[in-house]
Amino acid sequence: MKILLKLIYQMVLGFFATIGFAVYFYAPLNSIIATGFAGGLSWLVYYLVLNASNNKIVGTFLAAFLVGVFGEILAIKLKKPATVFITPGIVSLVPGAGMYYTMLYLVQNDYSQAAIKGTETLFLAAAIAVGIIVSTLLFKSLRHFKREN
């Protein structure tokens, strides 16, 4: 029961964080709740993968892929561009703390720690980009295949 409450808590945090950024980015009002669910579920996936494997990069990739899939599905259902759903959904995955600590280590002349943290941050950012690209290409391929058959 305690684990279930923790998972619900994480999903609710992701939901409201995504809604906050959807409002900040002036997303259409009728898409904000759907965007929140996409972001909340993707954060839950990130949290589960991180706890199961302790691998931030795989968790970030899978969460970004899920945001991309939900963004494409919601774009079709609600007749809006996919970026309306994807952009707020990935904000909680962006490695802002990693960028901060990379710069902090550089200012403190701790170049080895800066290189370690900077490399991790770069891989996390790449995982977000690749996750979205893979999901978008998957949907474009499915649409193309569906039109030909």
C-alpha positions as CSV (number, residue, x, y, z in Angstrom):
1,M,0.0,0.0,0.0
2,K,2.9,2.3,0.9
3,I,4.5,1.7,-2.5
4,L,1.2,2.4,-4.4
5,L,0.8,5.7,-2.5
6,K,4.4,6.7,-3.4
7,L,3.7,5.9,-7.1
8,I,0.5,7.9,-7.1
9,Y,2.3,10.8,-5.4
10,Q,5.0,10.8,-8.1
11,M,2.4,10.7,-10.9
12,V,0.5,13.6,-9.3
13,L,3.7,15.6,-9.0
14,G,4.5,15.0,-12.7
15,F,0.9,15.8,-13.6
16,F,0.9,19.2,-11.9
17,A,4.5,20.1,-13.0
18,T,3.4,19.4,-16.6
19,I,0.2,21.4,-16.2
20,G,2.2,24.3,-14.8
21,F,4.5,24.4,-17.8
22,A,1.6,23.9,-20.2
23,V,0.0,27.0,-18.7
24,Y,3.3,28.8,-18.9
25,F,3.7,27.9,-22.5
26,Y,0.1,29.1,-23.3
27,A,-1.1,25.7,-24.4
28,P,-4.8,25.6,-25.5
29,L,-7.1,25.2,-22.5
30,N,-8.7,22.1,-23.9
31,S,-5.4,20.3,-24.1
32,I,-4.0,21.1,-20.6
33,I,-5.4,18.1,-18.7
34,A,-4.4,15.7,-21.4
35,T,-0.9,17.2,-21.4
36,G,-0.8,16.7,-17.6
37,F,-1.6,13.0,-17.9
38,A,1.0,12.5,-20.5
39,G,3.6,14.3,-18.3
40,G,2.5,12.5,-15.2
41,L,2.7,9.0,-16.8
42,S,6.1,9.8,-18.3
43,W,7.4,10.9,-14.9
44,L,6.0,7.8,-13.3
45,V,7.9,5.7,-15.9
46,Y,11.1,7.6,-15.3
47,Y,10.6,7.1,-11.5
48,L,10.0,3.3,-11.9
49,V,12.9,2.8,-14.2
50,L,15.2,4.8,-12.0
51,N,14.3,2.8,-8.9
52,A,14.4,-0.5,-10.7
53,S,17.7,-0.1,-12.6
54,N,19.3,3.1,-11.2
55,N,19.9,4.2,-14.8
56,K,18.9,7.8,-15.4
57,I,19.6,7.6,-19.1
58,V,17.4,4.7,-19.9
59,G,14.6,6.1,-17.6
60,T,14.9,9.5,-19.4
61,F,14.8,7.8,-22.8
62,L,11.7,5.7,-22.0
63,A,9.9,8.6,-20.4
64,A,10.7,10.9,-23.4
65,F,9.5,8.1,-25.8
66,L,6.3,7.8,-23.8
67,V,5.7,11.6,-23.9
68,G,6.3,11.5,-27.7
69,V,3.9,8.6,-28.1
70,F,1.2,10.3,-26.0
71,G,1.9,13.6,-27.8
72,E,1.3,12.0,-31.2
73,I,-1.8,10.2,-30.0
74,L,-3.3,13.3,-28.4
75,A,-2.4,15.4,-31.4
76,I,-4.6,13.1,-33.6
77,K,-7.4,12.8,-31.0
78,L,-7.6,16.6,-30.1
79,K,-6.5,17.9,-33.5
80,K,-3.6,19.9,-32.2
81,P,0.1,19.9,-33.0
82,A,2.1,17.3,-31.2
83,T,4.4,19.9,-29.8
84,V,1.5,21.2,-27.6
85,F,1.7,18.0,-25.7
86,I,5.4,17.1,-26.0
87,T,7.1,20.3,-24.9
88,P,5.4,20.6,-21.5
89,G,5.7,16.9,-21.0
90,I,9.5,16.8,-21.3
91,V,10.3,19.8,-19.1
92,S,10.3,17.7,-15.9
93,L,12.9,15.4,-17.6
94,V,15.3,18.2,-18.6
95,P,18.5,17.9,-16.6
96,G,18.6,21.4,-15.2
97,A,20.4,20.4,-12.0
98,G,23.1,18.7,-14.0
99,M,23.7,21.8,-16.0
100,Y,23.9,23.9,-12.8
101,Y,26.4,21.5,-11.2
102,T,28.5,21.4,-14.4
103,M,28.8,25.2,-14.3
104,L,29.4,25.2,-10.6
105,Y,32.3,22.7,-10.9
106,L,33.8,24.8,-13.7
107,V,33.7,27.9,-11.6
108,Q,35.3,26.1,-8.8
109,N,38.0,24.8,-11.1
110,D,37.0,21.2,-10.4
111,Y,37.4,20.1,-14.1
112,S,37.2,16.4,-13.5
113,Q,33.8,16.7,-11.7
114,A,32.6,19.2,-14.4
115,A,33.5,16.7,-17.1
116,I,31.7,13.9,-15.3
117,K,28.5,15.9,-14.6
118,G,28.6,17.6,-18.0
119,T,28.9,14.2,-19.8
120,E,26.0,12.8,-17.8
121,T,23.9,15.9,-18.6
122,L,24.7,15.7,-22.3
123,F,23.6,12.0,-22.4
124,L,20.4,12.8,-20.6
125,A,19.6,15.6,-23.0
126,A,20.4,13.3,-25.9
127,A,18.1,10.6,-24.4
128,I,15.3,13.1,-24.4
129,A,15.9,14.1,-28.0
130,V,16.3,10.5,-29.2
131,G,13.2,9.3,-27.3
132,I,11.1,12.0,-29.0
133,I,12.6,11.4,-32.4
134,V,12.0,7.6,-32.2
135,S,8.4,8.1,-31.2
136,T,7.7,10.6,-33.9
137,L,9.4,8.5,-36.6
138,L,7.4,5.5,-35.4
139,F,4.1,7.3,-35.8
140,K,5.1,8.7,-39.2
141,S,6.0,5.2,-40.4
142,L,2.7,3.8,-39.1
143,R,0.7,6.5,-40.8
144,H,2.7,6.0,-44.1
145,F,2.1,2.2,-43.8
146,K,-1.6,2.7,-43.1
147,R,-2.0,4.9,-46.1
148,E,-0.4,2.4,-48.5
149,N,-2.6,-0.5,-47.3
